[in-house]
Amino acid sequence: MEASKKEPLVITDKEQMRKWSRAMRSQGKSISLVPTMGYLHQGHISLVREALKLTNLTVVSIYVNPGQFAPSEDLSTYPSDFHGDISKLMSVPGGVDVVFHPPNLYDYENDMKRNKNDQGVRKNLEGKGAVVSCLEESGMGHETWVRVEKLENGVATVVTKLFNIVEPDVAVFGKKDYQQWRIVQRMVRDLDFSIRIIGAEILRDNDGLAMSSRNVHLSAEERGKALSISRSLLGVKSAAENGHINCRELRDSVIQAVSEAGGKIDYAEIVDQESLQAVEEINSPVVFCIAAWFGKVRLIDNIEINL
C-alpha cells in the first residue's frame, strides 16, 4: 500500500491549537500528542506510529525546549529541518493531523496587552522598586515553574504547557530519555491530568547507537567510539543476569569502557525504575542511565534490567 501523503495542518498559535483540540473533542474524537524538538528521525516516527494506534487524531509538537539542554550545550547548534520534518510525517501511513510549531512558549507580550494602562502600571511599580518579573525587567517574563521533587530535569514545565494547550487524551514519549518519561508519569499522576502516558522503546540504528537528532553532529570516528555506550550497557545487563549485581562494579565497568573509547562521562547511574533513586545492588527492576560527550555531542542512553 502506498504511504499516506496527507499534509498536516500547521498551527503556530497556542490559542488556535487549543480551539482545534476542543472542536475535535466536541465531535467525540480522541487526540494523541507526540512532543518532539524537531529534526525528526525514525525514532520519532516510531512514536508517531504508536500514537496512531491509540487515538483518532494525532498532534506532533515541534518545539526546542531550552530547559532540556545541558549548561555546556549550545541551543543554537541543535539541528533543524522543518520542511524535512513535514515530509517525514507525511510519509507515515495514516498521516498526522496537526503539527504544533510555536515560536516561543515563554513569550507573553501579547498576553500582557490586556489594556493600554498596563505599561504605565508596570513603570509605576518599577519606579517603587517592586520586583515584577524574575526574568525580564519589562515584567513579561515567565515566573511559574512545575517541579517534580527528586526527579526534576527541566522538562515538567514545558510538558505541562503543551498538555494545557493541546489537551490530549494520550501522550507518547520515548524511553531514551528515561528520566523525562518517568517525570511526566509522576507529574500526571500527582496533578491529576486526565492523560494516558505511553513509554515507547528505544529505536537503534543497525550498529546499536540509539537514534538521536544530535547524531548528525558526530564525525565517523566519534560515532564509532560512541558505540561503546550501547555495547557496555549490553555487557552490564548480561553480567547482572549472570549474578553480578554490585552496582558500583557494574557502573565502573561502563565508565571505564566509555572513557577508554574517548568519551567524557556526564553521568552514569543505576537507579530504581520507578523512583529513579540510586541502588547499591540489583534486587529489583532497575535502569542504567548514562550521558556522555563525544566531541561536542552529548549522547544519552539507557538499558532496563529486570531481575
HELIX and SHEET records of a PDB file:
HELIX    1   1 LYS A   14  SER A   26  1                                  13    
HELIX    2   2 GLN A   42  LEU A   54  1                                  13    
HELIX    3   3 PRO A   66  GLN A   68  5                                   3    
HELIX    4   4 LEU A   75  THR A   77  5                                   3    
HELIX    5   5 PHE A   82  MET A   90  1                                   9    
HELIX    6   6 ASP A  118  GLY A  127  1                                  10    
HELIX    7   7 ALA A  156  VAL A  166  1                                  11    
HELIX    8   8 TYR A  178  ASP A  190  1                                  13    
HELIX    9   9 SER A  213  HIS A  217  5                                   5    
HELIX   10  10 ALA A  220  GLU A  241  1                                  22    
HELIX   11  11 CYS A  247  GLU A  260  1                                  14    
SHEET    1   A 6 LEU A   9  ILE A  11  0                                        
SHEET    2   A 6 VAL A  98  PHE A 100  1                                        
SHEET    3   A 6 LEU A  57  ILE A  62  1                                        
SHEET    4   A 6 ILE A  31  THR A  36  1                                        
SHEET    5   A 6 VAL A 170  GLY A 174  1                                        
SHEET    6   A 6 ARG A 196  ALA A 200  1                                        
SHEET    1   B 3 LYS A 264  ASP A 272  0                                        
SHEET    2   B 3 VAL A 286  PHE A 294 -1                                        
SHEET    3   B 3 VAL A 297  ILE A 305 -1                                        
END                                                                             
